[in-house]
Amino acid sequence: MKKSDVIILAASPSNYNIYTPLMKIRRKSLIYTLVKKISSNKNVNQTIVVGGHNFESLSKTLSSLKTKLVYNKDYNNGICSSIKEGLKYSETNSVTIMHGDLWFKNFQLNKLLKHEKSTIVATLCRHMKSKEIGIKEINGQLLYFGWKQKLKWGKIFYIHEDSRKIFDKVLYNNNTDSWFSFEILSAMIKEGCDFEIHNHTNSLFDIDCYQDLRKVEL
């Protein structure tokens, strides 16, 4: 298995104008727990955290962990500007990208990296919020993103080296800074890229506000 860099996007507040990466669960901040789990994986080449908003506090929180923390001065332009900033420091052709507001139990990163195609993470969600993005799939392949689907977009995706040219073409040949990450993947599908679905059967939560903390079983 080839090693992959992991880019964690933690530059912007949530849609509720709350900087969720520094929210605490079990007395540890969300971003600290996420980075510690990811960076300790032997199949991760390096963990790159892209910050922006509240950067000084983020830097102090992660100071004891093995990670490369970079500052995106253009983070207000959109999440894809942070993807571009993180890629400047990436050393691997394959790359895993995830949002920095996630909390999960035993994320199966090794299984994700074993895929021979680009892959997105999905999770079964019975009660999705009106603004949450779902996934339509058939036989384990991604068809499109949309609403009112059984599978929820998990905000984690793996770009296999075979798909890197399409990824770079979509990301850099368009005015994509203000795009959501799933819009990049949608554009890649239109360019002929296939994505497998990695169904995360364990608990996977994206934390957008304080009410979301209640979903986490402490």
TORPA-4810 file (N, C-alpha, C, O; in nm, 3 decimals):
<nodes>
NODE_1_0.084_-0.120_0.000_0.000_0.000_0.000_0.088_0.125_0.000_0.174_0.141_0.087_M
NODE_2_0.067_0.214_-0.098_0.141_0.338_-0.102_0.089_0.434_0.004_-0.030_0.437_0.036_K
NODE_3_0.181_0.512_0.059_0.141_0.611_0.157_0.072_0.728_0.090_0.098_0.759_-0.027_K
NODE_4_-0.015_0.793_0.164_-0.089_0.907_0.114_-0.076_1.023_0.212_-0.078_1.004_0.334_S
NODE_5_-0.064_1.142_0.158_-0.079_1.260_0.243_-0.226_1.278_0.276_-0.313_1.243_0.196_D
NODE_6_-0.253_1.333_0.393_-0.391_1.366_0.433_-0.398_1.516_0.458_-0.321_1.570_0.538_V
NODE_7_-0.490_1.582_0.390_-0.511_1.725_0.407_-0.641_1.745_0.485_-0.746_1.698_0.444_I
NODE_8_-0.632_1.815_0.597_-0.748_1.843_0.681_-0.782_1.991_0.669_-0.699_2.077_0.695_I
NODE_9_-0.905_2.019_0.629_-0.949_2.156_0.603_-1.012_2.215_0.728_-1.121_2.175_0.769_L
NODE_10_-0.942_2.310_0.789_-0.988_2.368_0.916_-0.971_2.519_0.917_-0.931_2.577_1.018_A
NODE_11_-1.002_2.583_0.805_-0.975_2.726_0.794_-1.094_2.814_0.823_-1.078_2.929_0.864_A
NODE_12_-1.215_2.763_0.801_-1.332_2.850_0.805_-1.433_2.809_0.912_-1.440_2.691_0.947_S
NODE_13_-1.510_2.904_0.963_-1.621_2.870_1.053_-1.728_2.793_0.977_-1.729_2.791_0.854_P
NODE_14_-1.819_2.730_1.051_-1.928_2.654_0.990_-2.034_2.749_0.936_-2.022_2.871_0.947_S
NODE_15_-2.138_2.691_0.877_-2.249_2.772_0.826_-2.320_2.849_0.937_-2.392_2.944_0.910_N
NODE_16_-2.299_2.807_1.062_-2.359_2.874_1.177_-2.265_2.978_1.237_-2.288_3.029_1.347_Y
NODE_17_-2.157_3.009_1.163_-2.057_3.107_1.205_-1.990_3.068_1.336_-1.959_3.153_1.419_N
NODE_18_-1.969_2.938_1.353_-1.900_2.885_1.471_-1.775_2.813_1.423_-1.781_2.734_1.328_I
NODE_19_-1.662_2.840_1.488_-1.539_2.771_1.450_-1.534_2.636_1.521_-1.480_2.624_1.631_Y
NODE_20_-1.591_2.536_1.457_-1.614_2.407_1.521_-1.488_2.324_1.550_-1.491_2.244_1.643_T
NODE_21_-1.377_2.337_1.475_-1.261_2.253_1.506_-1.212_2.263_1.651_-1.152_2.169_1.702_P
NODE_22_-1.237_2.377_1.716_-1.190_2.394_1.854_-1.295_2.359_1.957_-1.271_2.373_2.077_L
NODE_23_-1.414_2.311_1.912_-1.512_2.259_2.008_-1.453_2.138_2.079_-1.376_2.062_2.021_M
NODE_24_-1.490_2.121_2.205_-1.432_2.012_2.283_-1.530_1.896_2.300_-1.647_1.914_2.332_K
NODE_25_-1.477_1.776_2.277_-1.547_1.651_2.302_-1.455_1.564_2.387_-1.341_1.538_2.350_I
NODE_26_-1.507_1.519_2.500_-1.424_1.442_2.594_-1.299_1.518_2.634_-1.190_1.461_2.644_R
NODE_27_-1.316_1.649_2.656_-1.211_1.739_2.705_-1.099_1.764_2.605_-0.999_1.828_2.639_R
NODE_28_-1.115_1.716_2.484_-1.018_1.742_2.378_-1.089_1.810_2.262_-1.204_1.778_2.231_K
NODE_29_-1.021_1.903_2.198_-1.083_1.971_2.086_-1.104_1.873_1.971_-1.031_1.775_1.957_S
NODE_30_-1.203_1.903_1.890_-1.237_1.819_1.776_-1.118_1.800_1.683_-1.089_1.688_1.641_L
NODE_31_-1.048_1.909_1.652_-0.937_1.902_1.557_-0.818_1.827_1.617_-0.746_1.758_1.545_I
NODE_32_-0.797_1.840_1.748_-0.687_1.767_1.813_-0.710_1.617_1.802_-0.618_1.542_1.766_Y
NODE_33_-0.831_1.573_1.832_-0.863_1.430_1.826_-0.850_1.378_1.683_-0.798_1.268_1.662_T
NODE_34_-0.898_1.456_1.587_-0.892_1.415_1.447_-0.749_1.401_1.399_-0.713_1.300_1.338_L
NODE_35_-0.667_1.502_1.425_-0.529_1.501_1.378_-0.449_1.390_1.447_-0.366_1.325_1.384_V
NODE_36_-0.473_1.369_1.575_-0.400_1.264_1.646_-0.429_1.127_1.587_-0.338_1.047_1.570_K
NODE_37_-0.556_1.100_1.556_-0.592_0.971_1.498_-0.530_0.952_1.360_-0.479_0.844_1.328_K
NODE_38_-0.534_1.056_1.280_-0.486_1.045_1.142_-0.333_1.037_1.137_-0.278_0.952_1.068_I
NODE_39_-0.267_1.124_1.210_-0.120_1.131_1.202_-0.051_1.009_1.260_0.065_0.983_1.227_S
NODE_40_-0.119_0.935_1.344_-0.058_0.815_1.403_-0.066_0.694_1.310_-0.009_0.589_1.340_S
NODE_41_-0.135_0.707_1.199_-0.149_0.595_1.105_-0.022_0.580_1.023_0.026_0.676_0.962_N
NODE_42_0.033_0.460_1.020_0.161_0.436_0.953_0.153_0.450_0.802_0.256_0.462_0.735_K
NODE_43_0.033_0.448_0.746_0.017_0.461_0.602_-0.005_0.606_0.557_-0.027_0.632_0.439_N
NODE_44_0.000_0.697_0.652_-0.009_0.839_0.620_0.132_0.896_0.607_0.211_0.886_0.701_V
NODE_45_0.163_0.954_0.492_0.295_1.013_0.471_0.313_1.136_0.558_0.413_1.149_0.628_N
NODE_46_0.217_1.226_0.553_0.217_1.343_0.641_0.074_1.395_0.652_-0.008_1.378_0.562_Q
NODE_47_0.046_1.459_0.764_-0.084_1.522_0.788_-0.067_1.672_0.773_0.013_1.735_0.843_T
NODE_48_-0.144_1.729_0.682_-0.138_1.873_0.655_-0.269_1.935_0.700_-0.376_1.899_0.651_I
NODE_49_-0.262_2.028_0.793_-0.382_2.099_0.840_-0.379_2.240_0.784_-0.282_2.313_0.802_V
NODE_50_-0.486_2.277_0.715_-0.497_2.412_0.658_-0.584_2.497_0.749_-0.703_2.468_0.766_V
NODE_51_-0.526_2.601_0.806_-0.598_2.689_0.895_-0.617_2.827_0.834_-0.567_2.857_0.726_G
NODE_52_-0.691_2.910_0.906_-0.716_3.047_0.862_-0.777_3.125_0.976_-0.707_3.198_1.047_G
NODE_53_-0.907_3.108_0.995_-0.978_3.171_1.107_-0.925_3.116_1.240_-0.905_2.995_1.254_H
NODE_54_-0.901_3.205_1.336_-0.855_3.165_1.470_-0.726_3.083_1.463_-0.710_2.984_1.534_N
NODE_55_-0.635_3.126_1.375_-0.516_3.046_1.346_-0.424_3.030_1.466_-0.365_2.924_1.486_F
NODE_56_-0.411_3.135_1.546_-0.321_3.128_1.662_-0.367_3.021_1.762_-0.285_2.945_1.812_E
NODE_57_-0.496_3.016_1.789_-0.550_2.915_1.881_-0.536_2.775_1.822_-0.506_2.680_1.893_S
NODE_58_-0.557_2.764_1.692_-0.539_2.635_1.625_-0.396_2.587_1.636_-0.371_2.469_1.662_L
NODE_59_-0.302_2.678_1.617_-0.160_2.644_1.625_-0.122_2.595_1.764_-0.047_2.498_1.778_S
NODE_60_-0.173_2.660_1.868_-0.144_2.617_2.005_-0.205_2.480_2.033_-0.144_2.397_2.100_K
NODE_61_-0.324_2.457_1.982_-0.393_2.329_2.006_-0.317_2.213_1.946_-0.314_2.104_2.004_T
NODE_62_-0.254_2.234_1.831_-0.187_2.124_1.759_-0.036_2.121_1.782_0.033_2.041_1.719_L
NODE_63_0.015_2.205_1.869_0.160_2.220_1.884_0.231_2.092_1.927_0.348_2.073_1.897_S
NODE_64_0.160_2.003_1.997_0.225_1.882_2.046_0.213_1.765_1.950_0.265_1.657_1.977_S
NODE_65_0.145_1.785_1.838_0.122_1.675_1.743_0.213_1.687_1.622_0.259_1.795_1.587_L
NODE_66_0.237_1.573_1.560_0.319_1.568_1.439_0.232_1.602_1.319_0.163_1.515_1.265_K
NODE_67_0.235_1.727_1.279_0.152_1.771_1.167_0.214_1.895_1.105_0.290_1.967_1.170_T
NODE_68_0.182_1.919_0.978_0.226_2.041_0.911_0.106_2.135_0.908_0.006_2.107_0.841_K
NODE_69_0.115_2.246_0.979_0.008_2.343_0.985_0.041_2.459_0.893_0.146_2.521_0.906_L
NODE_70_-0.050_2.489_0.799_-0.027_2.596_0.703_-0.142_2.696_0.710_-0.254_2.662_0.747_V
NODE_71_-0.111_2.820_0.675_-0.211_2.928_0.684_-0.261_2.964_0.545_-0.182_2.990_0.454_Y
NODE_72_-0.392_2.965_0.530_-0.454_3.007_0.405_-0.506_3.150_0.421_-0.610_3.172_0.484_N
NODE_73_-0.434_3.244_0.367_-0.474_3.385_0.382_-0.603_3.415_0.306_-0.669_3.516_0.332_K
NODE_74_-0.639_3.328_0.212_-0.759_3.350_0.131_-0.875_3.261_0.175_-0.963_3.230_0.095_D
NODE_75_-0.876_3.220_0.301_-0.976_3.123_0.345_-1.119_3.174_0.331_-1.212_3.095_0.318_Y
NODE_76_-1.136_3.306_0.334_-1.271_3.361_0.318_-1.325_3.343_0.177_-1.445_3.359_0.154_N
NODE_77_-1.238_3.310_0.082_-1.283_3.290_-0.056_-1.360_3.159_-0.073_-1.438_3.146_-0.167_N
NODE_78_-1.338_3.064_0.016_-1.408_2.937_0.005_-1.319_2.819_0.038_-1.197_2.833_0.047_G
NODE_79_-1.381_2.703_0.054_-1.310_2.585_0.103_-1.208_2.532_0.001_-1.106_2.475_0.039_I
NODE_80_-1.236_2.552_-0.128_-1.143_2.500_-0.228_-1.013_2.579_-0.231_-0.910_2.528_-0.277_C
NODE_81_-1.015_2.702_-0.182_-0.889_2.775_-0.168_-0.799_2.707_-0.066_-0.677_2.712_-0.077_S
NODE_82_-0.860_2.644_0.034_-0.782_2.571_0.135_-0.729_2.440_0.078_-0.619_2.397_0.113_S
NODE_83_-0.806_2.375_-0.009_-0.756_2.255_-0.076_-0.631_2.288_-0.157_-0.532_2.216_-0.152_I
NODE_84_-0.637_2.398_-0.231_-0.522_2.439_-0.313_-0.401_2.471_-0.226_-0.288_2.436_-0.260_K
NODE_85_-0.425_2.537_-0.113_-0.314_2.571_-0.023_-0.251_2.445_0.034_-0.129_2.435_0.041_E
NODE_86_-0.333_2.349_0.075_-0.279_2.225_0.129_-0.200_2.145_0.027_-0.100_2.084_0.061_G
NODE_87_-0.245_2.146_-0.098_-0.177_2.070_-0.203_-0.038_2.125_-0.233_0.047_2.052_-0.286_L
NODE_88_-0.013_2.251_-0.200_0.120_2.308_-0.221_0.226_2.233_-0.139_0.344_2.231_-0.176_K
NODE_89_0.184_2.172_-0.030_0.278_2.106_0.061_0.271_1.954_0.053_0.341_1.884_0.125_Y
NODE_90_0.186_1.904_-0.036_0.170_1.759_-0.049_0.285_1.698_-0.126_0.336_1.756_-0.221_S
NODE_91_0.326_1.579_-0.084_0.439_1.510_-0.145_0.399_1.383_-0.219_0.483_1.318_-0.280_E
NODE_92_0.271_1.347_-0.216_0.225_1.222_-0.277_0.125_1.251_-0.389_0.050_1.349_-0.384_T
NODE_93_0.125_1.162_-0.491_0.030_1.178_-0.601_-0.112_1.147_-0.557_-0.207_1.213_-0.598_N
NODE_94_-0.126_1.043_-0.473_-0.256_1.015_-0.414_-0.271_1.100_-0.288_-0.174_1.122_-0.215_S
NODE_95_-0.391_1.148_-0.263_-0.410_1.235_-0.147_-0.551_1.215_-0.091_-0.647_1.198_-0.165_V
NODE_96_-0.559_1.217_0.041_-0.688_1.209_0.111_-0.720_1.346_0.167_-0.636_1.410_0.230_T
NODE_97_-0.842_1.392_0.144_-0.884_1.525_0.190_-1.008_1.509_0.275_-1.102_1.439_0.238_I
NODE_98_-1.009_1.575_0.390_-1.125_1.567_0.479_-1.149_1.701_0.547_-1.057_1.781_0.565_M
NODE_99_-1.274_1.724_0.584_-1.310_1.846_0.655_-1.265_1.835_0.801_-1.254_1.725_0.855_H
NODE_100_-1.240_1.949_0.863_-1.186_1.950_0.998_-1.290_1.954_1.108_-1.257_1.974_1.225_G
NODE_101_-1.417_1.933_1.071_-1.523_1.937_1.173_-1.584_1.799_1.194_-1.703_1.787_1.226_D
NODE_102_-1.504_1.694_1.175_-1.554_1.557_1.184_-1.515_1.491_1.315_-1.409_1.518_1.372_L
NODE_103_-1.604_1.405_1.362_-1.576_1.319_1.477_-1.625_1.180_1.442_-1.737_1.164_1.394_W
NODE_104_-1.542_1.081_1.466_-1.581_0.945_1.428_-1.523_0.844_1.526_-1.430_0.872_1.602_F
NODE_105_-1.579_0.726_1.521_-1.529_0.612_1.597_-1.455_0.519_1.502_-1.515_0.464_1.409_K
NODE_106_-1.326_0.501_1.525_-1.249_0.400_1.453_-1.262_0.414_1.301_-1.298_0.319_1.232_N
NODE_107_-1.231_0.535_1.249_-1.235_0.554_1.105_-1.138_0.459_1.036_-1.021_0.449_1.076_F
NODE_108_-1.185_0.390_0.934_-1.108_0.284_0.868_-1.024_0.343_0.755_-1.049_0.315_0.637_Q
NODE_109_-0.924_0.423_0.790_-0.843_0.491_0.690_-0.767_0.392_0.603_-0.756_0.412_0.482_L
NODE_110_-0.715_0.285_0.663_-0.639_0.187_0.586_-0.724_0.125_0.476_-0.677_0.103_0.365_N
NODE_111_-0.850_0.096_0.507_-0.940_0.038_0.407_-0.966_0.138_0.295_-0.979_0.100_0.179_K
NODE_112_-0.974_0.267_0.329_-0.993_0.369_0.228_-0.872_0.377_0.135_-0.888_0.390_0.014_L
NODE_113_-0.754_0.369_0.191_-0.632_0.380_0.111_-0.605_0.257_0.025_-0.524_0.262_-0.068_L
NODE_114_-0.672_0.146_0.055_-0.655_0.024_-0.023_-0.733_0.027_-0.155_-0.709_-0.055_-0.243_K
NODE_115_-0.825_0.122_-0.168_-0.904_0.129_-0.291_-0.813_0.159_-0.410_-0.718_0.237_-0.401_H
NODE_116_-0.843_0.094_-0.522_-0.766_0.112_-0.644_-0.825_0.222_-0.732_-0.777_0.246_-0.843_E
NODE_117_-0.927_0.287_-0.684_-0.988_0.401_-0.752_-1.009_0.514_-0.653_-1.002_0.494_-0.532_K
NODE_118_-1.034_0.630_-0.706_-1.073_0.741_-0.618_-1.202_0.703_-0.546_-1.289_0.637_-0.603_S
NODE_119_-1.214_0.745_-0.422_-1.320_0.696_-0.334_-1.371_0.809_-0.246_-1.295_0.896_-0.204_T
NODE_120_-1.502_0.808_-0.219_-1.557_0.901_-0.122_-1.617_0.822_-0.006_-1.656_0.707_-0.022_I
NODE_121_-1.623_0.886_0.109_-1.680_0.822_0.227_-1.825_0.864_0.241_-1.859_0.982_0.228_V
NODE_122_-1.910_0.768_0.268_-2.052_0.793_0.291_-2.094_0.723_0.419_-2.027_0.630_0.465_A
NODE_123_-2.203_0.768_0.476_-2.255_0.704_0.597_-2.407_0.704_0.591_-2.468_0.795_0.536_T
NODE_124_-2.467_0.602_0.648_-2.612_0.592_0.651_-2.666_0.690_0.754_-2.620_0.694_0.868_L
NODE_125_-2.764_0.769_0.713_-2.821_0.870_0.803_-2.971_0.874_0.785_-3.021_0.904_0.676_C
NODE_126_-3.044_0.843_0.890_-3.189_0.839_0.882_-3.253_0.976_0.891_-3.361_0.999_0.836_R
NODE_127_-3.187_1.068_0.960_-3.247_1.199_0.982_-3.148_1.307_0.938_-3.077_1.364_1.020_H
NODE_128_-3.146_1.333_0.809_-3.055_1.433_0.755_-3.118_1.572_0.763_-3.239_1.588_0.747_M
NODE_129_-3.034_1.673_0.789_-3.079_1.810_0.787_-3.114_1.851_0.644_-3.068_1.789_0.548_K
NODE_130_-3.195_1.955_0.631_-3.240_1.999_0.499_-3.125_2.041_0.408_-3.136_2.029_0.286_S
NODE_131_-3.016_2.092_0.467_-2.904_2.140_0.388_-2.792_2.036_0.371_-2.691_2.063_0.306_K
NODE_132_-2.811_1.918_0.429_-2.706_1.817_0.421_-2.710_1.746_0.285_-2.817_1.716_0.232_E
NODE_133_-2.593_1.720_0.233_-2.579_1.661_0.100_-2.578_1.509_0.110_-2.507_1.451_0.192_I
NODE_134_-2.659_1.447_0.025_-2.663_1.302_0.018_-2.594_1.250_-0.107_-2.548_1.326_-0.191_G
NODE_135_-2.589_1.118_-0.117_-2.518_1.051_-0.227_-2.610_0.948_-0.292_-2.672_0.867_-0.223_I
NODE_136_-2.617_0.952_-0.422_-2.686_0.848_-0.498_-2.582_0.753_-0.555_-2.490_0.795_-0.625_K
NODE_137_-2.597_0.625_-0.524_-2.499_0.528_-0.570_-2.570_0.407_-0.629_-2.688_0.383_-0.602_E
NODE_138_-2.497_0.332_-0.709_-2.544_0.206_-0.762_-2.426_0.109_-0.769_-2.323_0.138_-0.829_I
NODE_139_-2.444_-0.005_-0.705_-2.339_-0.108_-0.702_-2.206_-0.054_-0.651_-2.099_-0.089_-0.701_N
NODE_140_-2.216_0.032_-0.550_-2.093_0.083_-0.488_-2.023_0.192_-0.564_-1.911_0.230_-0.529_G
NODE_141_-2.086_0.245_-0.668_-2.029_0.354_-0.747_-2.110_0.481_-0.729_-2.233_0.477_-0.724_Q
NODE_142_-2.041_0.593_-0.718_-2.107_0.722_-0.702_-2.170_0.766_-0.833_-2.105_0.769_-0.937_L
NODE_143_-2.301_0.800_-0.827_-2.369_0.856_-0.944_-2.373_1.008_-0.937_-2.332_1.077_-1.031_L
NODE_144_-2.422_1.060_-0.826_-2.428_1.204_-0.811_-2.456_1.240_-0.665_-2.493_1.155_-0.584_Y
NODE_145_-2.436_1.369_-0.634_-2.470_1.424_-0.503_-2.607_1.491_-0.513_-2.642_1.548_-0.617_F
NODE_146_-2.685_1.484_-0.404_-2.815_1.548_-0.406_-2.881_1.539_-0.270_-2.822_1.492_-0.173_G
NODE_147_-3.004_1.584_-0.265_-3.080_1.581_-0.141_-3.173_1.460_-0.138_-3.199_1.397_-0.240_W
NODE_148_-3.223_1.429_-0.017_-3.320_1.323_0.004_-3.266_1.187_-0.043_-3.333_1.112_-0.114_K
NODE_149_-3.143_1.157_-0.001_-3.080_1.029_-0.031_-3.060_0.951_0.099_-3.060_1.010_0.208_Q
NODE_150_-3.043_0.820_0.088_-3.024_0.738_0.207_-2.882_0.749_0.262_-2.860_0.735_0.382_K
NODE_151_-2.786_0.775_0.174_-2.648_0.788_0.217_-2.610_0.935_0.227_-2.646_1.016_0.142_L
NODE_152_-2.538_0.967_0.332_-2.494_1.104_0.355_-2.348_1.120_0.313_-2.265_1.032_0.337_K
NODE_153_-2.318_1.231_0.250_-2.181_1.267_0.211_-2.099_1.286_0.337_-2.131_1.369_0.422_W
NODE_154_-1.990_1.208_0.348_-1.911_1.204_0.471_-1.801_1.307_0.481_-1.729_1.310_0.582_G
NODE_155_-1.784_1.392_0.379_-1.683_1.499_0.379_-1.540_1.446_0.386_-1.450_1.513_0.438_K
NODE_156_-1.520_1.325_0.334_-1.387_1.267_0.322_-1.376_1.205_0.183_-1.465_1.131_0.141_I
NODE_157_-1.268_1.235_0.113_-1.249_1.171_-0.018_-1.102_1.143_-0.044_-1.013_1.213_0.004_F
NODE_158_-1.082_1.039_-0.122_-0.948_0.991_-0.156_-0.930_1.003_-0.306_-1.006_0.946_-0.383_Y
NODE_159_-0.829_1.079_-0.348_-0.797_1.093_-0.489_-0.683_0.998_-0.522_-0.569_1.020_-0.481_I
NODE_160_-0.714_0.893_-0.596_-0.612_0.797_-0.638_-0.522_0.863_-0.743_-0.565_0.953_-0.815_H
NODE_161_-0.398_0.819_-0.750_-0.303_0.880_-0.842_-0.349_0.874_-0.987_-0.313_0.959_-1.067_E
NODE_162_-0.430_0.773_-1.022_-0.480_0.761_-1.159_-0.580_0.870_-1.194_-0.604_0.898_-1.312_D
NODE_163_-0.639_0.932_-1.092_-0.738_1.038_-1.114_-0.682_1.177_-1.089_-0.754_1.277_-1.098_S
NODE_164_-0.555_1.185_-1.058_-0.496_1.313_-1.016_-0.500_1.419_-1.128_-0.520_1.537_-1.101_R
NODE_165_-0.481_1.376_-1.253_-0.483_1.473_-1.363_-0.620_1.538_-1.376_-0.630_1.659_-1.397_K
NODE_166_-0.725_1.457_-1.364_-0.860_1.512_-1.373_-0.888_1.604_-1.254_-0.947_1.711_-1.269_I
NODE_167_-0.844_1.561_-1.137_-0.862_1.642_-1.016_-0.797_1.778_-1.033_-0.859_1.881_-1.005_F
NODE_168_-0.671_1.779_-1.078_-0.599_1.905_-1.096_-0.662_1.991_-1.205_-0.669_2.113_-1.193_D
NODE_169_-0.709_1.926_-1.311_-0.772_2.000_-1.421_-0.896_2.074_-1.372_-0.914_2.192_-1.402_K
NODE_170_-0.981_2.004_-1.298_-1.103_2.065_-1.246_-1.071_2.175_-1.144_-1.131_2.282_-1.146_V
NODE_171_-0.976_2.146_-1.055_-0.947_2.237_-0.945_-0.882_2.367_-0.992_-0.914_2.475_-0.941_L
NODE_172_-0.792_2.356_-1.089_-0.712_2.473_-1.127_-0.757_2.540_-1.256_-0.719_2.654_-1.282_Y
NODE_173_-0.836_2.473_-1.337_-0.878_2.531_-1.465_-1.013_2.602_-1.456_-1.068_2.647_-1.557_N
NODE_174_-1.066_2.612_-1.336_-1.193_2.679_-1.314_-1.178_2.776_-1.196_-1.084_2.765_-1.118_N
NODE_175_-1.269_2.869_-1.186_-1.269_2.960_-1.071_-1.338_2.889_-0.955_-1.456_2.914_-0.926_N
NODE_176_-1.264_2.801_-0.888_-1.325_2.706_-0.795_-1.313_2.742_-0.648_-1.363_2.668_-0.563_T
NODE_177_-1.248_2.855_-0.615_-1.223_2.884_-0.474_-1.351_2.880_-0.390_-1.349_2.834_-0.276_D
NODE_178_-1.461_2.927_-0.445_-1.587_2.934_-0.370_-1.669_2.807_-0.379_-1.777_2.799_-0.321_S
NODE_179_-1.620_2.707_-0.452_-1.693_2.580_-0.465_-1.686_2.502_-0.334_-1.591_2.515_-0.257_W
NODE_180_-1.790_2.421_-0.310_-1.784_2.321_-0.205_-1.703_2.202_-0.257_-1.691_2.183_-0.378_F
NODE_181_-1.649_2.123_-0.166_-1.565_2.011_-0.210_-1.643_1.910_-0.293_-1.587_1.850_-0.385_S
NODE_182_-1.772_1.888_-0.263_-1.848_1.792_-0.342_-1.872_1.843_-0.484_-1.896_1.763_-0.575_F
NODE_183_-1.866_1.974_-0.505_-1.881_2.028_-0.640_-1.759_1.996_-0.726_-1.771_1.976_-0.846_E
NODE_184_-1.642_1.991_-0.663_-1.522_1.947_-0.735_-1.540_1.803_-0.781_-1.509_1.769_-0.896_I
NODE_185_-1.589_1.718_-0.692_-1.607_1.577_-0.725_-1.714_1.559_-0.833_-1.700_1.474_-0.920_L
NODE_186_-1.819_1.639_-0.826_-1.924_1.633_-0.929_-1.867_1.670_-1.065_-1.900_1.606_-1.165_S
NODE_187_-1.782_1.772_-1.069_-1.720_1.812_-1.195_-1.625_1.705_-1.247_-1.612_1.686_-1.368_A
NODE_188_-1.559_1.634_-1.156_-1.471_1.525_-1.197_-1.551_1.411_-1.261_-1.505_1.350_-1.358_M
NODE_189_-1.669_1.383_-1.208_-1.755_1.280_-1.267_-1.790_1.317_-1.411_-1.789_1.232_-1.500_I
NODE_190_-1.820_1.445_-1.434_-1.853_1.491_-1.570_-1.734_1.478_-1.664_-1.750_1.468_-1.785_K
NODE_191_-1.613_1.480_-1.605_-1.492_1.464_-1.685_-1.456_1.317_-1.706_-1.354_1.286_-1.768_E
NODE_192_-1.540_1.227_-1.655_-1.518_1.085_-1.678_-1.454_1.009_-1.564_-1.415_0.893_-1.581_G
NODE_193_-1.441_1.072_-1.447_-1.381_1.004_-1.332_-1.485_0.921_-1.259_-1.597_0.966_-1.236_C
NODE_194_-1.447_0.800_-1.221_-1.534_0.713_-1.143_-1.492_0.716_-0.996_-1.373_0.718_-0.964_D
NODE_195_-1.591_0.716_-0.908_-1.565_0.713_-0.764_-1.633_0.593_-0.702_-1.751_0.566_-0.725_F
NODE_196_-1.557_0.520_-0.621_-1.616_0.414_-0.541_-1.669_0.474_-0.412_-1.628_0.583_-0.370_E
NODE_197_-1.762_0.402_-0.349_-1.819_0.444_-0.222_-1.759_0.361_-0.110_-1.763_0.238_-0.114_I
NODE_198_-1.703_0.428_-0.012_-1.659_0.360_0.110_-1.764_0.389_0.216_-1.771_0.499_0.270_H
NODE_199_-1.845_0.290_0.246_-1.955_0.309_0.340_-1.904_0.294_0.482_-1.866_0.185_0.525_N
NODE_200_-1.902_0.404_0.553_-1.853_0.404_0.691_-1.967_0.360_0.782_-2.059_0.437_0.810_H
NODE_201_-1.959_0.237_0.827_-2.070_0.181_0.905_-2.068_0.225_1.050_-2.171_0.221_1.118_T
NODE_202_-1.952_0.268_1.099_-1.945_0.316_1.237_-1.990_0.461_1.244_-2.017_0.523_1.141_N
NODE_203_-1.999_0.514_1.363_-2.047_0.650_1.382_-1.952_0.752_1.319_-1.831_0.751_1.345_S
NODE_204_-2.008_0.838_1.237_-1.933_0.946_1.173_-2.020_1.070_1.178_-2.131_1.071_1.124_L
NODE_205_-1.972_1.175_1.243_-2.051_1.296_1.262_-1.974_1.417_1.210_-1.854_1.429_1.231_F
NODE_206_-2.045_1.506_1.141_-1.987_1.637_1.114_-2.054_1.736_1.209_-2.177_1.743_1.219_D
NODE_207_-1.970_1.812_1.279_-2.017_1.900_1.385_-2.023_2.042_1.332_-1.920_2.105_1.308_I
NODE_208_-2.145_2.093_1.314_-2.165_2.227_1.261_-2.205_2.328_1.369_-2.186_2.449_1.352_D
NODE_209_-2.260_2.278_1.479_-2.309_2.367_1.585_-2.308_2.290_1.717_-2.281_2.170_1.719_C
NODE_210_-2.338_2.360_1.826_-2.333_2.297_1.957_-2.437_2.186_1.971_-2.416_2.089_2.045_Y
NODE_211_-2.549_2.200_1.902_-2.652_2.096_1.910_-2.604_1.964_1.853_-2.650_1.857_1.893_Q
NODE_212_-2.511_1.972_1.758_-2.459_1.849_1.698_-2.379_1.765_1.797_-2.364_1.645_1.779_D
NODE_213_-2.328_1.828_1.901_-2.251_1.754_2.000_-2.337_1.649_2.070_-2.285_1.549_2.121_L
NODE_214_-2.467_1.671_2.072_-2.557_1.576_2.137_-2.563_1.443_2.062_-2.598_1.340_2.119_R
NODE_215_-2.528_1.446_1.932_-2.533_1.323_1.853_-2.419_1.229_1.888_-2.426_1.109_1.862_K
NODE_216_-2.315_1.285_1.948_-2.198_1.205_1.981_-2.224_1.131_2.112_-2.254_1.193_2.214_V
NODE_217_-2.213_1.004_2.109_-2.234_0.923_2.231_-2.110_0.928_2.317_-2.007_0.869_2.284_E
NODE_218_-2.120_0.997_2.427_-2.003_1.011_2.515_-1.995_0.896_2.613_-1.903_0.891_2.695_L
</nodes>
